[in-house]
Amino acid sequence: MNKFGLLSLLMFGISVIAFFLMRGPEGDVYLGIIVFIALSVIGLLFAALSKQMLWTILGVGVNLIPLIFAFLLLLAMGISEP
């Protein structure tokens, strides 16, 4: 087991938990976007520091999901403002 690979997957898990905690009508969307981007970038860095190819591919794959979600959420917020 590689500790950087596991930390990369942990960043994905934290972003999923953060999604469920910050949802709802009173949720701050821009804070959620910042949290998703920060956790995804940290997870991608941990995946890049991983020495084993399996953990690197898996870490990059799962950490791109919240990053793309944050980008689409930011795009939707930009379109919805007058």
MDAnalysis code that builds the backbone (N, CA, C; Angstrom):
import MDAnalysis as mda
import numpy as np

u = mda.Universe.empty(246, n_residues=82, atom_resindex=np.repeat(np.arange(82), 3), trajectory=True)
u.add_TopologyAttr("name", ["N", "CA", "C"] * 82)
u.add_TopologyAttr("resid", np.arange(1, 83))
u.add_TopologyAttr("resname", ["MET", "ASN", "LYS", "PHE", "GLY", "LEU", "LEU", "SER", "LEU", "LEU", "MET", "PHE", "GLY", "ILE", "SER", "VAL", "ILE", "ALA", "PHE", "PHE", "LEU", "MET", "ARG", "GLY", "PRO", "GLU", "GLY", "ASP", "VAL", "TYR", "LEU", "GLY", "ILE", "ILE", "VAL", "PHE", "ILE", "ALA", "LEU", "SER", "VAL", "ILE", "GLY", "LEU", "LEU", "PHE", "ALA", "ALA", "LEU", "SER", "LYS", "GLN", "MET", "LEU", "TRP", "THR", "ILE", "LEU", "GLY", "VAL", "GLY", "VAL", "ASN", "LEU", "ILE", "PRO", "LEU", "ILE", "PHE", "ALA", "PHE", "LEU", "LEU", "LEU", "LEU", "ALA", "MET", "GLY", "ILE", "SER", "GLU", "PRO"])
u.atoms.positions = np.array([
    [0.834, -1.180, 0.000],
    [0.000, 0.000, 0.000],
    [0.883, 1.249, 0.000],
    [0.446, 2.210, -0.733],
    [1.175, 3.457, -0.853],
    [0.413, 4.543, -0.106],
    [1.119, 5.279, 0.773],
    [0.401, 6.253, 1.594],
    [-0.093, 7.445, 0.773],
    [0.638, 7.855, -0.265],
    [0.173, 8.966, -1.088],
    [-1.031, 8.568, -1.935],
    [-1.070, 7.336, -2.380],
    [-2.228, 6.843, -3.116],
    [-3.467, 6.791, -2.250],
    [-3.288, 6.341, -1.020],
    [-4.422, 6.298, -0.097],
    [-4.873, 7.706, 0.289],
    [-3.936, 8.626, 0.460],
    [-4.306, 10.009, 0.755],
    [-5.055, 10.639, -0.415],
    [-4.696, 10.255, -1.620],
    [-5.403, 10.757, -2.795],
    [-6.853, 10.278, -2.794],
    [-7.067, 9.018, -2.484],
    [-8.431, 8.501, -2.402],
    [-9.182, 9.092, -1.215],
    [-8.459, 9.408, -0.141],
    [-9.084, 10.035, 1.006],
    [-9.585, 11.445, 0.659],
    [-8.851, 12.174, -0.174],
    [-9.295, 13.498, -0.603],
    [-10.593, 13.406, -1.400],
    [-10.719, 12.356, -2.199],
    [-11.970, 12.145, -2.921],
    [-13.105, 11.839, -1.947],
    [-12.844, 11.015, -0.963],
    [-13.858, 10.695, 0.033],
    [-14.292, 11.917, 0.828],
    [-13.347, 12.775, 1.171],
    [-13.681, 14.001, 1.897],
    [-14.513, 14.928, 1.023],
    [-14.226, 14.989, -0.265],
    [-15.022, 15.855, -1.133],
    [-16.442, 15.319, -1.304],
    [-16.620, 13.999, -1.290],
    [-17.965, 13.429, -1.349],
    [-18.726, 13.755, -0.068],
    [-18.067, 13.634, 1.073],
    [-18.696, 13.975, 2.345],
    [-19.030, 15.462, 2.392],
    [-18.126, 16.299, 1.893],
    [-18.379, 17.743, 1.865],
    [-19.564, 18.072, 0.968],
    [-19.733, 17.331, -0.117],
    [-20.885, 17.549, -0.989],
    [-22.188, 17.299, -0.246],
    [-22.243, 16.216, 0.506],
    [-23.471, 15.899, 1.228],
    [-23.711, 16.846, 2.398],
    [-22.664, 17.398, 2.966],
    [-22.836, 18.340, 4.072],
    [-23.245, 19.735, 3.601],
    [-22.832, 20.137, 2.409],
    [-23.080, 21.504, 1.939],
    [-24.241, 21.614, 0.965],
    [-25.017, 20.587, 0.793],
    [-26.123, 20.673, -0.152],
    [-27.352, 21.264, 0.521],
    [-28.327, 21.607, -0.282],
    [-29.564, 22.154, 0.243],
    [-29.762, 23.588, -0.216],
    [-30.909, 24.142, 0.082],
    [-31.196, 25.504, -0.382],
    [-30.364, 26.577, 0.327],
    [-29.888, 26.291, 1.531],
    [-29.084, 27.272, 2.250],
    [-27.588, 27.057, 2.043],
    [-27.218, 26.160, 1.179],
    [-25.812, 25.869, 0.948],
    [-25.125, 26.980, 0.171],
    [-23.893, 27.277, 0.542],
    [-23.107, 28.288, -0.159],
    [-22.406, 27.619, -1.346],
    [-22.839, 27.965, -2.538],
    [-22.350, 27.295, -3.740],
    [-20.878, 27.631, -3.993],
    [-20.514, 28.885, -3.818],
    [-19.131, 29.272, -4.104],
    [-18.151, 28.666, -3.103],
    [-18.568, 28.510, -1.853],
    [-17.724, 27.816, -0.882],
    [-17.555, 26.352, -1.275],
    [-18.623, 25.739, -1.765],
    [-18.532, 24.364, -2.241],
    [-17.588, 24.223, -3.418],
    [-17.632, 25.187, -4.332],
    [-16.729, 25.153, -5.485],
    [-15.284, 25.256, -5.032],
    [-15.010, 26.149, -4.088],
    [-13.641, 26.315, -3.579],
    [-13.169, 25.044, -2.881],
    [-14.046, 24.431, -2.100],
    [-13.682, 23.194, -1.390],
    [-13.415, 22.067, -2.380],
    [-14.276, 21.919, -3.390],
    [-14.073, 20.859, -4.385],
    [-12.769, 21.053, -5.151],
    [-12.487, 22.274, -5.548],
    [-11.259, 22.527, -6.304],
    [-10.033, 22.276, -5.438],
    [-10.061, 22.764, -4.193],
    [-8.906, 22.589, -3.313],
    [-8.655, 21.109, -3.021],
    [-9.691, 20.374, -2.687],
    [-9.508, 18.954, -2.383],
    [-9.092, 18.158, -3.609],
    [-9.600, 18.532, -4.776],
    [-9.226, 17.823, -5.994],
    [-7.769, 18.079, -6.367],
    [-7.324, 19.316, -6.229],
    [-5.929, 19.631, -6.554],
    [-4.980, 18.938, -5.580],
    [-5.336, 18.939, -4.295],
    [-4.504, 18.237, -3.313],
    [-4.486, 16.737, -3.609],
    [-5.637, 16.182, -3.963],
    [-5.698, 14.766, -4.319],
    [-4.887, 14.445, -5.565],
    [-4.910, 15.346, -6.546],
    [-4.096, 15.131, -7.747],
    [-2.606, 15.213, -7.432],
    [-2.232, 16.093, -6.524],
    [-0.818, 16.165, -6.120],
    [-0.392, 14.890, -5.400],
    [-1.254, 14.383, -4.509],
    [-0.936, 13.127, -3.836],
    [-0.847, 11.983, -4.837],
    [-1.699, 11.984, -5.844],
    [-1.645, 10.933, -6.861],
    [-0.360, 11.031, -7.677],
    [0.079, 12.253, -7.944],
    [1.328, 12.424, -8.696],
    [2.540, 11.996, -7.872],
    [2.466, 12.161, -6.554],
    [3.574, 11.754, -5.681],
    [3.607, 10.248, -5.445],
    [2.534, 9.578, -5.784],
    [2.480, 8.136, -5.602],
    [3.460, 7.459, -6.555],
    [4.140, 6.467, -6.066],
    [5.153, 5.784, -6.875],
    [4.582, 4.657, -7.727],
    [3.469, 4.094, -7.315],
    [2.903, 2.970, -8.040],
    [1.909, 3.461, -9.081],
    [1.961, 2.867, -10.248],
    [1.136, 3.304, -11.372],
    [-0.352, 3.099, -11.109],
    [-0.725, 2.043, -10.418],
    [-2.130, 1.785, -10.123],
    [-2.725, 2.898, -9.273],
    [-2.035, 3.307, -8.218],
    [-2.537, 4.365, -7.352],
    [-2.550, 5.709, -8.069],
    [-1.597, 5.920, -8.954],
    [-1.563, 7.173, -9.706],
    [-2.763, 7.276, -10.645],
    [-3.021, 6.230, -11.393],
    [-4.148, 6.245, -12.336],
    [-5.470, 6.326, -11.583],
    [-5.608, 5.551, -10.521],
    [-6.841, 5.562, -9.743],
    [-7.049, 6.911, -9.057],
    [-5.987, 7.488, -8.500],
    [-6.094, 8.784, -7.828],
    [-6.434, 9.909, -8.782],
    [-5.805, 9.917, -9.948],
    [-6.117, 10.957, -10.939],
    [-7.540, 10.785, -11.455],
    [-7.939, 9.545, -11.671],
    [-9.282, 9.293, -12.193],
    [-10.381, 9.750, -11.265],
    [-10.264, 9.411, -9.990],
    [-11.342, 9.777, -9.071],
    [-11.281, 11.236, -8.653],
    [-10.121, 11.857, -8.670],
    [-10.031, 13.266, -8.278],
    [-10.387, 14.214, -9.415],
    [-10.458, 13.717, -10.624],
    [-10.936, 14.556, -11.710],
    [-12.457, 14.702, -11.685],
    [-13.146, 13.764, -11.073],
    [-14.611, 13.824, -11.012],
    [-15.087, 15.063, -10.248],
    [-14.623, 15.325, -9.006],
    [-15.084, 16.544, -8.330],
    [-14.569, 17.821, -8.991],
    [-13.408, 17.737, -9.638],
    [-12.883, 18.920, -10.321],
    [-13.760, 19.295, -11.509],
    [-14.187, 18.321, -12.273],
    [-15.094, 18.576, -13.397],
    [-16.452, 19.031, -12.882],
    [-16.912, 18.425, -11.783],
    [-18.174, 18.847, -11.176],
    [-18.104, 20.298, -10.721],
    [-16.992, 20.704, -10.107],
    [-16.833, 22.090, -9.658],
    [-16.798, 23.042, -10.854],
    [-16.155, 22.628, -11.944],
    [-16.116, 23.469, -13.138],
    [-17.511, 23.651, -13.720],
    [-18.274, 22.567, -13.808],
    [-19.633, 22.682, -14.342],
    [-20.537, 23.491, -13.419],
    [-20.341, 23.373, -12.115],
    [-21.111, 24.161, -11.160],
    [-20.759, 25.642, -11.279],
    [-19.493, 25.947, -11.455],
    [-19.066, 27.335, -11.651],
    [-19.612, 27.892, -12.956],
    [-19.624, 27.083, -13.995],
    [-20.192, 27.496, -15.277],
    [-21.685, 27.763, -15.144],
    [-22.400, 26.908, -14.435],
    [-23.840, 27.093, -14.249],
    [-24.138, 28.348, -13.413],
    [-23.324, 28.620, -12.421],
    [-23.522, 29.818, -11.614],
    [-23.234, 31.077, -12.422],
    [-22.279, 31.001, -13.324],
    [-21.992, 32.151, -14.185],
    [-23.082, 32.408, -15.194],
    [-23.698, 31.364, -15.693],
    [-24.780, 31.518, -16.664],
    [-26.033, 32.045, -15.988],
    [-26.279, 31.637, -14.725],
    [-27.530, 31.991, -14.083],
    [-27.558, 33.429, -13.567],
    [-26.401, 34.060, -13.409],
    [-26.390, 35.447, -12.924],
    [-26.740, 36.397, -14.052],
    [-27.492, 37.458, -13.713],
    [-27.904, 38.398, -14.783],
    [-26.769, 39.262, -15.290],
])
